[in-house]
Amino acid sequence: MATVQKSEQLSNVAKLSTRPKGESLWIDAWRRLRKNRMAVLGLIIIILMVIMALFAPQLAPKSPSKQTLADNNAVPRWVTGLFPNMIPRDEGGYVNINENYPIGADNLGRDLLSRIIFGAQVSLAVAFIGPLSAMIVGIPFGLVSGYAGGRVDNLMMRIVDIMYAFPTLLLIILLMAFFRSSTAQNAPGTLAYELGRLDASIGGMLFIAVGVGFTSWMGLARLVRGQILSVREKEYIEAARSMGVGTRGIMFRHMLPNILGPIIVAETLTIPTYISYEAFLSFIGLGVQAPTPSWGGMIADGARSITSYPYQAIFPAVALFLIMFAFNFLGDGLRDALDPRMRGVD
């Protein structure tokens, strides 16, 4: 009997000494994110779009700039089934049927599917330029401002207030209006001439990238500052100070990892805004330059003949709709998954 009791006591001691395996915030967040079907759907769409953009030359059935004027506005027969007003010529209508174009050709005889595939490169480039610029500038700016406090904080926030006076769209429009209109009038070797050549060499993306990068960091800087103000007096920060950790170590090793959640969520939800900037500028003719395909430019071209050939505007609009809502769904899912109040809640 004593032997049995002793073995039970040893067993209980063994159980107490065995600690349950911990789960980090990121693993717990990923587990909860996977249960959000709309967020997972958004993530899948984004991954597919990224793959499509990276392997566009291999995936596109034709060259996006190749024109076959004899096939202008041609469509496969299944497209006419989607739009009843598009009646094929062999049925007494006006639409040219050509099965060599998976979703049809535009008014210049260019393959619409190939242009949509290559257009993903432009939209996703803007989608990643914005957050990258915001993180490179906004995170250090907000960290220093929030941690320093006092006059330094006041001065840095006034700089942010001044920067907010430059609306992103207006700034990009002014840059393009100045450099693109003055390029031909400037002699080779001048700054305007060289910038114009660089802009033309990358399809007109330079000033979009400059405008987005120049204005995208202010909101993130304010967010980081607010988060730093809320954590800089926490117990673990005081403990780090008492252990002799330097200012840089406190900011980047202790503060920054604990505020990454709101930063990731905020930038994910802001990405559709960056994409809409490029689409709008291309729609009004101030975005990327022809023949570089852009979803906004394709929608503008298709809108001119939307009553006769609606597919030319609707198919690029669907692609733009999918990528913007995918980032919105993913951002909403990340907001729920990274909320520490939701930890341990299914």
Buried (B, 14 or more C-beta within 10 A) or exposed (E): EEEEEEEEEEEEEEEEEEEEEEEEBEEBBEEBBEEBEBBBBBBEBBEBBBEBBEEBEEBBEBBBBEBBEEBBBBBBEEBBEEBEEBEBEEEEEEBBBBEEBBBBBBBBBBBBBBBBBBBBBBBBBBBEBBBBBBBEBBBBBBBBBBBBEEEEBEEBBEEBEEEEEEEBBEBBBBBBEBBBEBBEEBEEEEEBBBBBEEBBEBBBBBBBBBBBBBBBBBBBBBBBBBBBBEBBEEEEBEEBEEEEBEEEEBBEEBBBEBBBBBBBBBBBBBBBBBBBBBBBBBBEEBBBBEBBBBBBBBBBBBBEBEEBBBBBBBBBBEBBEBBBBBBBBBBBBBBBBBBEEBEEEE
